Amino acid sequence: MNSTSSHPEQEARGSKHARLHRMVMEKHVCPYGLKAKWLLERNGYEVEDHYLTTREETDAFKQKHDVKTTPQVFIEGKRIGGYDALRAHFGDPPRDDSETSYTPVLAVFAVGLGLALALSWWSFGTPITIRAGEWFVAFSMAMLAMLKLQDVEQFSTMFLGYDLLAKRWVPYAYLYPFLEAVAAILMAGRLLPWLSVPIALIIGTIGAVSVIYAVYVQKREIKCACVGGSANVPLGFVSLTENLAMMAMGIWMVVRPVVL
């Protein structure tokens, strides 16, 4: 078993010490082991790093310590556990998958805004332009559609829970992310407005009415399908904003068909 340990002079200075057992094999290095080592070092620990280099060695270690997974961290001789337990030990427990998180939505809008400002700066010499606003909406729509398209089956199941048209015509739940993607791509280049504008207005209006009815009339608390099925975002403001933005973009392109 390979290991790296602290030096005697470091011990004399009263450094904090931890022992880490992690899988380091020719074809597999445990990512959680690497994260655990980094987390210990970031918190000022000298790490005695023990490699588990074979499956047999790993199984023997787990049996000896009566644990089901590796890595395993020991601090001052006391077993802390794996990477998640170590995070909790340092006061940063992993987020429960059932917890509400707006991170995916914020990431989409932040990247969409960054792309729009950068492209505007490159094209017009300034990031603040009307086109930057259009690109922001179009890019955000495109990325939200992409998230839905990762798993159309799961998206459609969630979408059927509240969308009024989808409840009456199930294929619409499958078509929606494709329609949103097409509208976003065309709007980004102001291409084929005769197609993109009606799509944005129709799906945006139906979506907005569906959200208002489900959330503000029926007072339901359900997950939003706006970022696909990979996140726990409550139906409400985010989805309503997405739909209103599509409607606004469609109306804007009718009012201002050409923007220099």
N, C-alpha and C positions, 0 to 999 in steps of 0.2 A: 504494500500500500504506500503510495507516494504522499508526501505531506510537506508543507512549509510551515515553520514555526517561528516564534519570536525569539529575539536574541536576549541573553542574560542582562545586558545593560539596559534594554528596554523594560524588562521586568523590574529592574531596580528603580526605574523612574516612576513606577506605579501605573504603567499603561493598562488599559482595559483589554482583556483577552477573551477570545471566543474560539470554539472548536467547531469546524464545519466538515460534515461528511457529505460528499456529493458524487454523482456519477460522472466520470471522465473516461470515456471509452474511445476506441479508434474511430468508430462511426457515430458516436453520440456523446455530446457534452450537454448535460442537463441545463436548460436555460434558467430554470428557477435556482439552480445552484449558483450560477453566475450572478444572478440578481441578489441572492442572499449574501454572497461574498462582497459585492459592491455596497450593499446596504450596511453591512457590518463596518466596513472600512469608512464609509461616509459618516458613520456615527462614532468614529474614533477608536474602533477596536482593531487590535492586532489579531489577525486570523490565522489559526492553525488549520491549514487546509488539507483535509484528507481525501484522497481520491479513491473511489470505488470503481475499479477498472474492469471488472467482469460481472456478468449476470450472477454468477455463483457467489461472488463476494458481496454483491448488493443484497441478494436474498438472505445470506447469512447475517449481514448487518441488521436487516429489518427484523429477522427472527430474534436476534440477540436483544434488541431494544424494544421489541414488541410494537413496531410501527409498520404502517402500510405503505409509506411513501418516503422518498428522499427528494431533496436534501433534508438533513437534520442538523439543527444548530444547538450547541451547548454553550451556555454562558456561566462562568464561575462554577462549572461542574453540573449545572442544572439544565436539563433538556428543555429548550424553548419550543422546538417543533420545526415545521417547514417554513417556507417563505412567507405564506400568509400569516402564520403564527408570529413570525419575526416582525412583520409589519405591525401587527397588533401590539406586540411587545414595545415597539417604539412609538406607539400612539397613532398609527396610521393604518387602521384595519381596512382590508379591501372592501369596496362598495358591494353591497348586496345587489344581485341582479334584479331583485324585485323593487329596488328603490327608484324613484323618479330621477331622471337625468336629462338635462337639456344640452349636454355636451355635444352629441352628434349634430343637433340643429345649429348650435353656436359655431361649430367647426365649419359647417356648410356655408353659413352666412359670412363668416370671417374670410374664408378662402375665396368665395364669390366676390366679396368686396375688394379683396386684394388684387385679384385678377383684373377686375374692372378698372380699378384705379391705375394699375400698371400699364394696361393696354391703352388707356386714355392718355396717360403721360407719354407713352411712346408714339402714339398716333398724332396727338395735338399739342404736345409740349406742356400739358398741364393735366393733373389727375382729376380735377373737378370740371366735368363737362356733362352735358345732357346725355351724351352717349355712354358715359361711365355709369350713369343711373340705369340706363336701359340694359347695359351689359350685366350690371349687378343682378337685376331681376332675372335676366335670361340665364346667366351662369348658375344662379342659386336654384332656379327651376330645374336645370339640367342635372345638377348634382343630386337634388332630391329625387328626381326620376331615376337616376342611376342606382340610388340606394334601394328604391322599390323594386327595380329590375333584378337585383341580386337574388331575390326569392319571390317571384310573382305569386306563387301559390300561397305563401304565408301572408303576403300583402293583401291578396284578394280576400282571404278569410277575415282579416281584421277590418278591411274596408267595408265588407258586407254587414258589419255590425252597426254601421251608422249611416252610410251613404244612401240617400233616398232612391236614386235611380238604380243603383246596383241591386238593391233589394227587390226591385221589380224586374230587372233584366241582368241576370248574373254575369253574362259575358262582359258587361261594362267594367266589372271589377278587375278583369284580366286586361282589358284594353287601356284602362286609365294610365298606367305608367308609360306605356308606349305613346299615347296621345300627348302626355305632358312633355316627354322627351322630344317629340317631333316639334311641338310648338316652341319649346325653348331653343332648340337648334336653329330653327328658321328665324325666330325673333332676334337671336344674337347677330345674325347677318342681315336682318330686315329683308328676308327672302320670302317670296310667295305669301304676302300678307293676306291674300284672299283665302288662304288655308290656315295659316297660323293664328290669325285674329279670331275667327269663329271658334276654333278649338279652345283657345285660351278663355274666351268669354263663356262658352258653354260649360266646360268642365269647372272653371272657376266659380261661376254662379251656382251651379248645382252643389259644388263642394261647400261653398259658404252657407247656403241655405241649410244643407244637411248638418253642418257643425252647429249652427245657431239653434236648430231644432233639437238636436241631441243634447247639447250642453246647457243651453240657456232656457229652453222650454221644458224638456223632459228632465233636466237636472241630472243627467247620467254622468257617471265617472268611469270612463273607459279609455283604453290606450289608443293613441293616435297612430294611424298607418302612414303618416307623412314621411317618416324616415325608414319605411319598410318595417320588418318585424324584429329588427335587431336591437331596438332600444325601448326603454319604458318611458315614453313621452305621453303625458296625459292629453287627451283630445281637448282642444280649446283654442287658446290664443294663437299658438304656433300654426296649427292647421288653418285657422281662419285667416291669419296673415298671409299664408301661402296662397290661398284662394283669392283673397282680395288683391294681392299683388298681380296675379295672373289677369284678373279682371281689369285692373288699372292699366296694365301693360297693353292689353287688347284695345282699350278705349284710347289710350295715348297714341297708339299707332294709327288709329283712325283719324284722330284730331290733328296729329303731326305726322303725316305719311312720309315726310322727308326731313331728315335732320342732318345738317352738315357738320 
